[in-house]
Amino acid sequence: MAHLKWTRRQPNASRRCSQEMVIALITSLGIAVHLILRLIFQVSEFYYELPLYLVLAVGGTLLVVQLTIHLIRFEFSSDLIAGVSIVTAVLLEQYLVGAIVVLMLSGGQALELFALRRASSLLNALAKRMPSVAHKKEGEKAIDIPIDQVKIDDRLVVYPHEICPVDGLVVEEHGVMDESYLTGEPFLVSKTPGSSVFSGAVNGDSMLVVRATKKAKDSRYAKIMEVMLESEQHKPKIRRLGDRLGAYYTPLALVLAGVAWLMSGEAIRFLAVMVIATPCPLLLAIPVAVIGGISLSAKRGIIVKNAAVLELISECRTMIFDKTGTLTYGRPVLTSVTCYNHFSQNEVLAFAATLEKYSKHPLSAPIIEEAAKQNISLGQVLAIHEKLGEGLSGRIDHRQIDLVGRSHLVKEKKDHILSQLPEKVGLECVLLVDNQLAAYFSFHDTPRKDSRAFIAHLEPKHHIDRMMIISGDREAEVRYLAEQIGIQEIYAGQTPEQKVHIVEEENRRDQVIYLGDGINDAPALAASTVGIAFGQNSDITMEAADAVILDSSLERVDEFLHISKRMRQIALQSAIGGMALSFLGMLVAAFGYLPPLVGAVSQEVIDVLVILNALRVAFPQKRLIDY
């Protein structure tokens, strides 16, 4: 973000990924040249072995050094056997075998590390969304200045559909802004002189003049970037399934091979055990199963950005939801009309919709839509007036009609009307006809039709035993939704910083899935064990998430849970089954009945069986939704 001078060192994961990719490419080229020289040109052994010497000297040495460091730290993984195999192959002059193991190891690590290279791209996406200049008002003109030169009390022009550059107060004009990505509020928010505005909010159809109250580096959007950076650095480290299995398999294989060597006094026994112990079930079966899960997810409209979450999500026991756009549709709907003083619902809807046709108020659309749905004819407007902050007034069919908010009634001290209104829950407006209370309109961001069923099935079907809503929206709205869908625990009015704090606290107790759709959710998505972005509302959210549900459907979330669970089961079947067969082979080799060449062939047979089983992940046999 040039104007905010954001700097960051390239993540270690990014550097390591590049290194592994280079090693894999060099190794592939070396093996190819070796085979061409040996089989096509049939040169002498010294020349066709030269490419393999280079591969093992460069790639093999780097990988063995890395694995030696892990061994010193007592970190046993499946990769350690591959390292021992490289060294053993070199000592026994089996250079092609050693080069193939280098390729398998470096290629697998490169693919795994590739998923971790999201931090810098995420900050870049955040930076690109913000304008680099602001329009400073000087007299009657607006002059473009770099955003980092904006000073407190500068007057800035925000043109229609532009992104607000800094936090401030509206001083001229009026209109609406979309703050949903920042605050969680699902509605367009009216802006009049004196209204607060946030950097990162999207202006509506009207120009606004804003007085800056903070510099760009201290504004809301900049703070979100800071929280994002902090949350990514503290994201829980995922221990991969292969590493966990390898922690048991690796020492067992090494001990068995060492014992066979010591008991027999023959180094060939050690090699024979190592050849069949090469952890192909872990190096191949799990990645093949994961690729199958990624492919199947893509067919269902789910983009998996971090393959590790497919292995982990079925172990999560806590699911946290943002409210707006995930459990709800993210738009206001007229949910109740209370009539007073003998007015009918058709009458009040006709009056309100007739007025709202001439307004840009955020609640205009749901009133007009409801009137159209009931085929209500609109009246004849004789005069109309919209005073800033005081609602709409007009004469319709020779009657005085006012559509106002509760705050206007308080200001006008209309206590006799206020006393008749229900307690405020969510958004509202009041209709007056000839200064007499005619109707009270209540609005809510309505739940998705399947939200309650989805929530109810999470515990029995997916063992999610704790669910909560964390939202930037008001408590009344959040509690209304929670009651509708059956969630007990809520946190309302939360900033992105507060969301991250709650997620981090939950991560300390258990592994957490976070589901959100706005920029204000991005830091929490990055901080959670598994972050799922819902829909395509924000590039920032999609960058922060581990997986993206493209079509905003809870059914797709359920499918993703099932795909992950099934992938994990098949991956375990393949890996553990393959290791069991390899272990039997190791026992036979340890007693001298399985020479290295036969062991290598046997390992290939095991690999084929393991891969065929892992491929089943991409071809489900039943429906993947169960609610």
Secondary structure, 3 states (H helix, E strand, C coil): CHHHCCCCCCCHHHHHHHHHHHHHHHHHHHHHHHHHHHHHCCCCHHHHHHHHHHHHHHHHHHHHHHHHHHHHCCCCCHHHHHHHHHHHHHHCCCHHHHHHHHHHHHHHHHHHHHCCCCHHHHHHHHHHHCCCEEEEEECCEEEEEEHHHCCCCCEEEECCCCECCCCEEEEECCEEEECHHHHCCCCEEEECCCCEECCCCEECCCCEEEEECCCHHHCHHHHHHHHHHHHHHCCCCCCCHHHHHHHHHHHHHHHHHHHHHHHHCCHHHHHHHHHHHCCHHHHHHHHHHHHHHHHHHHHCCEEECCCHHHHHHHHCCEEEECHHHHHEEEEEEEEEEEECCCCCHHHHHHHHHHHHCCCCCCCHHHHHHHHHHCCCCCCCEEEEEECCCCCEEEEECCEEEEEECHHHHHHCCCHHHHCCCCCCCCEEEEEEECCEEEEEEEEEEEECCCHHHHHHHHHHHHCCCEEEEECCCCHHHHHHHHHHHCCCEEECCCCHHHHHHHHHHHHHHCCEEEEECCHHHHHHHHHCCEEEEECCCCHHHHHHCCEEECCCCHHHHHHHHHHHHHHHHHHHHHHHHHHHHHHHHHHHHHCCCCCHHHHHHHHHHHHHHHHHHHHHHHCCCCCCCCC
